[in-house]
Amino acid sequence: MRDAKVYNFKRALPRMSWHPHNLYNLWRRSYGPLQKITDRVEYKETLNWRRWTAKSLLRGYHGDYINEKIFKRWYLPDNLPDVRPPAALTVDANVDLNKWALKDGAAAKAAKRAEEEKKKGLAPVGSLMFSEVERRIDVVIFRACFAHSVYDARRMVIHGSVLLNGKKHVNPNTRLAPGDMVSVDPAAIRFLQERPQHEEEVTEEDEAVSEATAEASEEAAEETTSEASADQAEAAAEVEDATESSEPSKESKPKREADSKSPASTKTSSIIPGFRSHFTPFSLPPYAAPFIFIPAYLEPSFSTCSVIYLRHPTARPGYSEIPTPWDADGEIVRLTWEWYSKRRMRIRSKSQMARMPENRQ
């Protein structure tokens, strides 16, 4: 699969990835110079252009590697939920009627009920357009934080590093059913691998070279001082000086040996004994903190590198379980719903049904 230029700064489309470039594009769309294009107040373009732009923004995050024709045929729900704001409530007319009939109690209850419904609002059901995409096995692996991006999760499945209910599974287009368990090979998870040791080897070589140069400089200084003292002192004094200088030289050698052993001893003491045998290395990539979260419909187990798909994602007033970089009840979702409500594919012949991706339901 080709995923080159998915973090293009010119397009600046957020993706399902932990890459720093993706975080930068998300910032540009949310708070940066492209915010006016994303959340513009005065629309000067046509309605069709606005719908297409909103569709491209949403599809850039939700299954950008899925062909648009395949997405409209197999991943859009049969009945798209209505995200349009409700029409004028008939409660106001009933309130006025109760007031004219001198039923102040009933009118007050109806007005209170209307206020509560307005405050409560509608559930952000527009994001449920992508519930079928969230059921894909590669998306579930990414949502469970076992892969750096959905592209890496797709490679894991294709390369045979994923088990579905205990059996090897290599089809990344499979949509899971509630209760399915997905297991990932720990050797395929990048942030659970040990860091390359070439950096440590380079530092050890540098330390050895520095120690060798220090020892050579010390020996050269001792030789020069010994020659100067031999020329100036007398023969008897030279014998005494030689006997005295031999003792500190013997003492200096073990000192130098102890100094040469001290870095290794401190290095081994700083490392926890049995670190490699008892603990799994864990090193997240930089700038991955904003993307570390688990949706409510998944139950991961990091000790076994597995995740259980509990149920299909849902939405309630003020909250949507489908993660998205856009407002789940905002203008972008509404315009996307208007685009797909008129252009979705409805005809499914027998030949088309034979090409349907695996759906475990």
QUITAZI-V163406 format. One record per backbone hydrogen bond with DSSP energy under -1.0 kcal/mol. CO is the residue of the C=O (numbers start at 1). NH is the residue of the N-H. Records with the same first field share a line. If there is no record, write none. Layout:
BEGIN
CO = NH + NH
END
This chain:
BEGIN
8 = 12
15 = 17
16 = 150
19 = 23
20 = 24
21 = 25
22 = 26
23 = 27
24 = 28
25 = 29
26 = 30
27 = 31 + 32
28 = 34
32 = 35
34 = 38
35 = 39
46 = 50
47 = 51
48 = 52
49 = 53
50 = 54
51 = 55
52 = 56
53 = 57
54 = 58
55 = 59
56 = 60
58 = 62
61 = 63
63 = 66
67 = 71
68 = 72
69 = 73
70 = 74
71 = 75 + 76
90 = 94
91 = 95
92 = 96
93 = 97
94 = 98
95 = 99
96 = 100
97 = 101
98 = 103
99 = 102
103 = 107
104 = 108
105 = 109
106 = 110
107 = 111
108 = 112
109 = 113
110 = 114
111 = 115
112 = 116
113 = 117
114 = 118
115 = 119
116 = 120
117 = 121
123 = 125
125 = 128
126 = 129
127 = 130
128 = 131
130 = 134
133 = 136
135 = 176
136 = 140
137 = 141
138 = 142
139 = 143
140 = 144
141 = 146
142 = 145
148 = 18
149 = 153
150 = 154
151 = 155
152 = 156
153 = 157
154 = 158
155 = 159
156 = 161
157 = 160
161 = 185
162 = 169
163 = 183
164 = 167
167 = 164
171 = 174
174 = 137
175 = 360
177 = 180
180 = 309
181 = 165
182 = 307
183 = 163
185 = 188
189 = 192
190 = 193
191 = 283
197 = 201
198 = 202
199 = 203
200 = 204
201 = 205
202 = 206
203 = 207
204 = 208
205 = 209
206 = 210
207 = 211
208 = 212
209 = 213
210 = 214
211 = 215
212 = 216
213 = 217
214 = 218
215 = 219
216 = 220
217 = 221
218 = 222
219 = 223
220 = 224
221 = 225
222 = 226
223 = 227
224 = 228
225 = 229
226 = 230
227 = 231
228 = 232
229 = 233
234 = 238
235 = 239
236 = 240
237 = 241
238 = 242
239 = 243
240 = 244
241 = 245
242 = 246
244 = 248
245 = 249
246 = 250
247 = 251
248 = 252
249 = 253
250 = 254
251 = 255
252 = 256
253 = 257
254 = 258
255 = 259
256 = 260
257 = 261
258 = 262
261 = 265
262 = 266
263 = 267
264 = 268
265 = 269
266 = 270
267 = 271
272 = 275
274 = 278
275 = 279
288 = 291
289 = 292
291 = 293
295 = 298
297 = 310
299 = 308
301 = 306
305 = 184
306 = 301
307 = 182
308 = 299 + 310
309 = 179
314 = 321
316 = 319
319 = 316
327 = 330
330 = 334
331 = 335
332 = 336
333 = 337
334 = 338
335 = 339
336 = 340
337 = 341
340 = 344
349 = 353
350 = 354
353 = 356
358 = 175
END
